[in-house]
Amino acid sequence: MTDISSLQPVATFCGNCDCGCPQLFIDETAPADRRVVITDDFGQRVQMSADQFGSLIEDAKAGKLDSVAVA
């Protein structure tokens, strides 16, 4: 994965360990369609637009992702 030190951190998911928890960032220097960045603990990342991220949040709030959640 490329350096994330220039990205603006928004949220850390987990945060209870030192495993390299998944994180949400904003990349102000990226094109608008790649400004939201989600990293995982395997060194990978996904980039998307704010509209795409908003759609993901709406689906999560509506329960469409509940079957993916692991207890």
N, C-alpha and C positions, 0 to 999 in steps of 0.2 A: 504494500500500500504506500502511496505517496505521503509526504509529510503533512500532518494535520495541524501543525502549530499555528498556522495563519488563519485557521477556521474559528468562528465564534461559537463556543459551546452553548448548547441550549438545555440539554438534559442527558443524564446518565441513567441507563436502565440496569438495575441490580444495585451496584454501588456498595455491596456488602462484602466485597472481596477484592483481590488484586489480580483478577483473571483477565483484565483488559475488557471490561464490561462494554456491551453495546452502547453507543452514544449517538446523539443527534446534534448536528452542527448546521450553521449557516455559513456558506461561502460567498461573501459579498463580491468577490472578484470573478466568480463563475458566470457563465451565461444564465439568463433567467430560467431556462429549462433544466438547469443542473445545480441550482443554488442550494437546495436542501440536501444534506449529506447524512446518511446513517452508516455508521461503522459497526462491525461485529468484532467478536473476540478472536477471530481467525485472521485478522488483518485485511479483510475485504471491506468494500464500501459500495453503497448504492447512492446514486445521485438522481434527484428528481426536481421537478418544478414545485413551487409553492401550491399551485392548483392541484397537482397530483397528490401531494402530501395531505392537503385538505380533504381530498376525496378519501384517502386512506383513513384519516381520522374520523370522518363521517361514517364510514363503513364500520369501523371499530365501535363507535358509540352506538350504532344501530344493532350491534350484536352479530354482525356478519362474520366476525373473526373468532367468535367464541369457541368454535369447534377446533381451532388451531391451538388454543391455550392448553398448556400442560399443567396439571395440578401438582 
